[in-house]
Amino acid sequence: MAGEIINRVASSKLQTIDLEDFYPSGERVLFDLKHWLYQELILKEQDFRASVNEHDWSVYSDKYVGIICSSDAIIPSWAYLLISISLAPYAKKVVVGNSELLESMIFEEVVNAIELEPFQDRPVIIKGCSIKYIPETAYTTLIRRLLPVAKSLMFGEACSSVPLFKKKKD
């Protein structure tokens, strides 16, 4: 009879990082300026400011908010800034942009907060298959952070990874 089965992956120095483990909770919503425009096209400053002042911003508590204008209106920068100021006390994060940009900006912060010490001089596999949406920019940000510390970088699973980088020996 053969000896005990040994899991070589579990006993190796290999580190796996799954960005899905860092997925921040919180609803993602878009705030569309078009509803506050005259005929959904023209920003009238006085009316716009009145809408900002009368709106209940607390409905955005603990949410991630992307500010958009889904009509073809030309929106001055100050309008986005007024909305951002009003959202700041409530929202977890505010960006001017669509859902994809919002998620990218959320993950920029998440990835930049990851402690790198466990990956120092070790082979690292970046897990790529996720149930939740992880923006591609999150992976590129992670690579940028891991390159100076990791011995090697791979993408995928331990059983079928794609090599990306290997530190040159001195």
CYANA upper distance limits for C-alpha pairs under 8 A (distance plus 0.5 A):
  7 ASN  CA     11 SER  CA      7.02
  8 ARG  CA     12 SER  CA      6.49
  9 VAL  CA     14 LEU  CA      7.49
  9 VAL  CA    158 ALA  CA      7.58
 10 ALA  CA     14 LEU  CA      8.39
 13 LYS  CA    122 ARG  CA      6.72
 13 LYS  CA    123 PRO  CA      7.32
 14 LEU  CA    122 ARG  CA      6.85
 14 LEU  CA    123 PRO  CA      5.54
 14 LEU  CA    124 VAL  CA      6.28
 14 LEU  CA    125 ILE  CA      7.81
 15 GLN  CA    118 PRO  CA      8.34
 15 GLN  CA    119 PHE  CA      7.16
 15 GLN  CA    122 ARG  CA      7.39
 15 GLN  CA    123 PRO  CA      6.72
 15 GLN  CA    124 VAL  CA      5.23
 15 GLN  CA    125 ILE  CA      6.70
 16 THR  CA    124 VAL  CA      6.14
 16 THR  CA    125 ILE  CA      5.18
 16 THR  CA    126 ILE  CA      6.41
 16 THR  CA    127 LYS  CA      7.23
 17 ILE  CA    124 VAL  CA      7.78
 17 ILE  CA    125 ILE  CA      6.79
 17 ILE  CA    126 ILE  CA      5.58
 17 ILE  CA    127 LYS  CA      6.49
 18 ASP  CA     22 PHE  CA      8.07
 18 ASP  CA    126 ILE  CA      6.66
 18 ASP  CA    127 LYS  CA      5.42
 18 ASP  CA    128 GLY  CA      7.73
 19 LEU  CA     23 TYR  CA      7.12
 19 LEU  CA    127 LYS  CA      7.90
 19 LEU  CA    134 ILE  CA      7.77
 20 GLU  CA    130 SER  CA      6.77
 20 GLU  CA    131 ILE  CA      8.33
 20 GLU  CA    132 LYS  CA      7.19
 20 GLU  CA    134 ILE  CA      7.61
 22 PHE  CA    110 VAL  CA      7.45
 23 TYR  CA    107 PHE  CA      8.47
 23 TYR  CA    110 VAL  CA      8.45
 23 TYR  CA    132 LYS  CA      8.48
 24 PRO  CA    110 VAL  CA      8.34
 26 GLY  CA     62 ASP  CA      6.94
 26 GLY  CA     63 LYS  CA      5.97
 26 GLY  CA     64 TYR  CA      7.23
 27 GLU  CA     62 ASP  CA      8.13
 27 GLU  CA     63 LYS  CA      5.51
 27 GLU  CA     64 TYR  CA      6.64
 28 ARG  CA     63 LYS  CA      6.40
 28 ARG  CA     64 TYR  CA      5.21
 28 ARG  CA     65 VAL  CA      6.50
 28 ARG  CA     66 GLY  CA      8.33
 28 ARG  CA     99 SER  CA      8.12
 29 VAL  CA     63 LYS  CA      7.54
 29 VAL  CA     64 TYR  CA      6.71
 29 VAL  CA     65 VAL  CA      5.54
 29 VAL  CA     66 GLY  CA      6.85
 29 VAL  CA     99 SER  CA      8.18
 30 LEU  CA     65 VAL  CA      6.07
 30 LEU  CA     66 GLY  CA      5.19
 30 LEU  CA     67 ILE  CA      6.26
 30 LEU  CA     68 ILE  CA      7.24
 30 LEU  CA     98 ASN  CA      7.61
 30 LEU  CA     99 SER  CA      7.58
 31 PHE  CA     65 VAL  CA      7.25
 31 PHE  CA     66 GLY  CA      6.59
 31 PHE  CA     67 ILE  CA      5.28
 31 PHE  CA     68 ILE  CA      6.55
 32 ASP  CA     67 ILE  CA      6.60
 32 ASP  CA     68 ILE  CA      5.43
 32 ASP  CA     69 CYS  CA      5.58
 32 ASP  CA     70 SER  CA      6.98
 33 LEU  CA     37 LEU  CA      7.48
 33 LEU  CA     67 ILE  CA      7.81
 33 LEU  CA     68 ILE  CA      6.71
 33 LEU  CA     69 CYS  CA      5.41
 33 LEU  CA     70 SER  CA      8.05
 34 LYS  CA     40 GLU  CA      5.43
 34 LYS  CA     41 LEU  CA      7.47
 34 LYS  CA     69 CYS  CA      5.81
 34 LYS  CA     70 SER  CA      6.74
 34 LYS  CA     71 SER  CA      6.45
 34 LYS  CA     73 ALA  CA      8.33
 35 HIS  CA     40 GLU  CA      6.52
 36 TRP  CA     40 GLU  CA      7.51
 36 TRP  CA     43 LEU  CA      8.05
 36 TRP  CA     47 ASP  CA      8.44
 36 TRP  CA     48 PHE  CA      6.70
 36 TRP  CA     51 SER  CA      7.43
 37 LEU  CA     41 LEU  CA      6.17
 37 LEU  CA     42 ILE  CA      5.73
 37 LEU  CA     43 LEU  CA      5.44
 37 LEU  CA     44 LYS  CA      7.47
 37 LEU  CA     48 PHE  CA      7.68
 38 TYR  CA     42 ILE  CA      5.47
 38 TYR  CA     43 LEU  CA      6.72
 38 TYR  CA     44 LYS  CA      7.39
 40 GLU  CA     71 SER  CA      7.10
 40 GLU  CA     73 ALA  CA      7.92
 41 LEU  CA     71 SER  CA      7.16
 41 LEU  CA     72 ASP  CA      7.30
 41 LEU  CA     73 ALA  CA      5.19
 41 LEU  CA     74 ILE  CA      8.19
 42 ILE  CA     73 ALA  CA      6.96
 42 ILE  CA     74 ILE  CA      8.26
 43 LEU  CA     47 ASP  CA      8.48
 43 LEU  CA     48 PHE  CA      7.16
 43 LEU  CA     75 ILE  CA      7.58
 44 LYS  CA     48 PHE  CA      6.37
 45 GLU  CA     49 ARG  CA      6.50
 46 GLN  CA     50 ALA  CA      6.74
 47 ASP  CA     51 SER  CA      6.75
 48 PHE  CA     52 VAL  CA      6.81
 49 ARG  CA     53 ASN  CA      6.69
 50 ALA  CA     54 GLU  CA      6.61
 51 SER  CA     55 HIS  CA      6.47
 52 VAL  CA     82 LEU  CA      8.05
 52 VAL  CA     83 ILE  CA      7.42
 52 VAL  CA     86 SER  CA      8.01
 57 TRP  CA     61 SER  CA      8.24
 57 TRP  CA     86 SER  CA      7.22
 57 TRP  CA     87 LEU  CA      6.68
 57 TRP  CA     90 TYR  CA      7.57
 58 SER  CA     90 TYR  CA      6.51
 60 TYR  CA     64 TYR  CA      8.36
 60 TYR  CA     65 VAL  CA      8.09
 60 TYR  CA     87 LEU  CA      7.67
 60 TYR  CA     90 TYR  CA      6.39
 60 TYR  CA     91 ALA  CA      5.98
 61 SER  CA     90 TYR  CA      4.87
 61 SER  CA     91 ALA  CA      5.58
 61 SER  CA     92 LYS  CA      7.89
 62 ASP  CA     90 TYR  CA      6.77
 62 ASP  CA     91 ALA  CA      5.56
 62 ASP  CA     92 LYS  CA      5.60
 63 LYS  CA     90 TYR  CA      8.27
 63 LYS  CA     91 ALA  CA      5.52
 63 LYS  CA     92 LYS  CA      5.94
 63 LYS  CA     93 LYS  CA      7.68
 64 TYR  CA     91 ALA  CA      6.40
 64 TYR  CA     92 LYS  CA      5.86
 64 TYR  CA     93 LYS  CA      5.40
 64 TYR  CA     94 VAL  CA      6.69
 64 TYR  CA    102 LEU  CA      8.05
 65 VAL  CA     91 ALA  CA      7.21
 65 VAL  CA     92 LYS  CA      8.33
 65 VAL  CA     93 LYS  CA      6.65
 65 VAL  CA     94 VAL  CA      5.35
 65 VAL  CA     95 VAL  CA      6.96
 65 VAL  CA    102 LEU  CA      7.74
 66 GLY  CA     94 VAL  CA      6.34
 66 GLY  CA     95 VAL  CA      5.43
 66 GLY  CA     96 VAL  CA      6.01
 66 GLY  CA     97 GLY  CA      5.85
 66 GLY  CA     98 ASN  CA      6.30
 66 GLY  CA     99 SER  CA      6.98
 66 GLY  CA    101 LEU  CA      8.50
 66 GLY  CA    102 LEU  CA      6.27
 67 ILE  CA     80 TYR  CA      7.72
 67 ILE  CA     94 VAL  CA      7.89
 67 ILE  CA     95 VAL  CA      6.67
 67 ILE  CA     96 VAL  CA      5.13
 67 ILE  CA     97 GLY  CA      6.12
 67 ILE  CA     98 ASN  CA      7.63
 68 ILE  CA     96 VAL  CA      6.78
 68 ILE  CA     97 GLY  CA      6.06
 68 ILE  CA     98 ASN  CA      6.81
 69 CYS  CA     73 ALA  CA      7.92
 69 CYS  CA     75 ILE  CA      8.42
 75 ILE  CA     79 ALA  CA      7.33
 75 ILE  CA     80 TYR  CA      8.47
 76 PRO  CA     80 TYR  CA      7.97
 77 SER  CA     81 LEU  CA      6.98
 78 TRP  CA     82 LEU  CA      6.64
 79 ALA  CA     83 ILE  CA      6.95
 80 TYR  CA     84 SER  CA      6.62
 80 TYR  CA     96 VAL  CA      7.57
 81 LEU  CA     85 ILE  CA      6.60
 82 LEU  CA     86 SER  CA      6.84
 83 ILE  CA     87 LEU  CA      6.67
 84 SER  CA     88 ALA  CA      6.44
 84 SER  CA     94 VAL  CA      7.01
 84 SER  CA     95 VAL  CA      8.40
 85 ILE  CA     89 PRO  CA      8.35
 87 LEU  CA     91 ALA  CA      6.18
 87 LEU  CA     94 VAL  CA      7.74
 88 ALA  CA     92 LYS  CA      8.36
 88 ALA  CA     93 LYS  CA      8.14
 88 ALA  CA     94 VAL  CA      7.76
 93 LYS  CA    106 ILE  CA      8.01
 94 VAL  CA    102 LEU  CA      8.33
 95 VAL  CA    101 LEU  CA      8.33
 95 VAL  CA    102 LEU  CA      6.63
 95 VAL  CA    105 MET  CA      8.26
 96 VAL  CA    102 LEU  CA      8.47
 97 GLY  CA    101 LEU  CA      6.21
 97 GLY  CA    102 LEU  CA      6.97
 98 ASN  CA    102 LEU  CA      6.67
 99 SER  CA    103 GLU  CA      6.64
100 GLU  CA    104 SER  CA      6.70
100 GLU  CA    135 PRO  CA      7.95
101 LEU  CA    105 MET  CA      6.62
102 LEU  CA    106 ILE  CA      6.71
103 GLU  CA    107 PHE  CA      6.71
103 GLU  CA    134 ILE  CA      8.31
103 GLU  CA    135 PRO  CA      7.23
104 SER  CA    108 GLU  CA      6.60
104 SER  CA    135 PRO  CA      6.27
104 SER  CA    137 THR  CA      6.72
104 SER  CA    138 ALA  CA      7.07
105 MET  CA    109 GLU  CA      7.21
106 ILE  CA    110 VAL  CA      6.94
107 PHE  CA    111 VAL  CA      6.34
107 PHE  CA    134 ILE  CA      8.45
107 PHE  CA    135 PRO  CA      8.15
107 PHE  CA    138 ALA  CA      6.16
108 GLU  CA    112 ASN  CA      6.64
108 GLU  CA    137 THR  CA      8.30
108 GLU  CA    138 ALA  CA      6.70
108 GLU  CA    141 THR  CA      7.39
109 GLU  CA    113 ALA  CA      6.76
110 VAL  CA    114 ILE  CA      7.25
111 VAL  CA    138 ALA  CA      7.28
111 VAL  CA    141 THR  CA      7.32
111 VAL  CA    142 LEU  CA      6.51
112 ASN  CA    141 THR  CA      8.26
112 ASN  CA    142 LEU  CA      8.26
112 ASN  CA    145 ARG  CA      8.14
116 LEU  CA    120 GLN  CA      7.24
116 LEU  CA    145 ARG  CA      8.49
116 LEU  CA    146 LEU  CA      7.76
116 LEU  CA    149 VAL  CA      7.96
119 PHE  CA    123 PRO  CA      7.97
119 PHE  CA    124 VAL  CA      7.29
119 PHE  CA    146 LEU  CA      8.08
119 PHE  CA    149 VAL  CA      7.09
119 PHE  CA    150 ALA  CA      6.14
120 GLN  CA    149 VAL  CA      5.35
120 GLN  CA    150 ALA  CA      5.82
120 GLN  CA    151 LYS  CA      7.80
121 ASP  CA    149 VAL  CA      6.40
121 ASP  CA    150 ALA  CA      5.35
121 ASP  CA    151 LYS  CA      5.02
121 ASP  CA    152 SER  CA      8.50
122 ARG  CA    150 ALA  CA      5.82
122 ARG  CA    151 LYS  CA      5.29
122 ARG  CA    152 SER  CA      7.27
123 PRO  CA    150 ALA  CA      6.63
123 PRO  CA    151 LYS  CA      5.59
123 PRO  CA    152 SER  CA      5.05
123 PRO  CA    153 LEU  CA      6.56
123 PRO  CA    154 MET  CA      8.34
124 VAL  CA    150 ALA  CA      7.09
124 VAL  CA    151 LYS  CA      8.00
124 VAL  CA    152 SER  CA      6.48
124 VAL  CA    153 LEU  CA      5.43
124 VAL  CA    154 MET  CA      6.66
125 ILE  CA    153 LEU  CA      6.35
125 ILE  CA    154 MET  CA      5.09
125 ILE  CA    155 PHE  CA      5.89
125 ILE  CA    156 GLY  CA      7.10
125 ILE  CA    157 GLU  CA      7.41
125 ILE  CA    158 ALA  CA      7.58
125 ILE  CA    161 SER  CA      7.88
126 ILE  CA    153 LEU  CA      7.79
126 ILE  CA    154 MET  CA      6.57
126 ILE  CA    155 PHE  CA      5.27
126 ILE  CA    156 GLY  CA      6.66
126 ILE  CA    157 GLU  CA      8.31
127 LYS  CA    155 PHE  CA      6.46
127 LYS  CA    156 GLY  CA      5.36
127 LYS  CA    157 GLU  CA      6.53
128 GLY  CA    155 PHE  CA      7.00
128 GLY  CA    156 GLY  CA      5.82
128 GLY  CA    157 GLU  CA      8.35
129 CYS  CA    156 GLY  CA      7.84
130 SER  CA    134 ILE  CA      7.78
134 ILE  CA    138 ALA  CA      7.32
135 PRO  CA    139 TYR  CA      7.86
136 GLU  CA    140 THR  CA      7.18
137 THR  CA    141 THR  CA      6.59
138 ALA  CA    142 LEU  CA      6.61
139 TYR  CA    143 ILE  CA      6.62
140 THR  CA    144 ARG  CA      6.70
141 THR  CA    145 ARG  CA      6.87
142 LEU  CA    146 LEU  CA      6.59
143 ILE  CA    147 LEU  CA      6.39
144 ARG  CA    148 PRO  CA      8.38
145 ARG  CA    149 VAL  CA      8.31
146 LEU  CA    150 ALA  CA      6.11
147 LEU  CA    153 LEU  CA      8.33
150 ALA  CA    167 LYS  CA      8.12
151 LYS  CA    166 LYS  CA      6.66
151 LYS  CA    167 LYS  CA      5.90
152 SER  CA    164 LEU  CA      8.12
152 SER  CA    165 PHE  CA      5.85
152 SER  CA    166 LYS  CA      4.72
152 SER  CA    167 LYS  CA      6.44
153 LEU  CA    163 PRO  CA      6.83
153 LEU  CA    164 LEU  CA      5.91
153 LEU  CA    165 PHE  CA      5.50
153 LEU  CA    166 LYS  CA      6.98
154 MET  CA    161 SER  CA      6.34
154 MET  CA    162 VAL  CA      5.82
154 MET  CA    163 PRO  CA      4.86
154 MET  CA    164 LEU  CA      5.64
154 MET  CA    165 PHE  CA      7.45
155 PHE  CA    161 SER  CA      5.75
155 PHE  CA    162 VAL  CA      5.56
155 PHE  CA    163 PRO  CA      7.01
155 PHE  CA    164 LEU  CA      7.45
156 GLY  CA    160 SER  CA      6.82
156 GLY  CA    161 SER  CA      4.98
156 GLY  CA    162 VAL  CA      6.83
157 GLU  CA    161 SER  CA      5.65
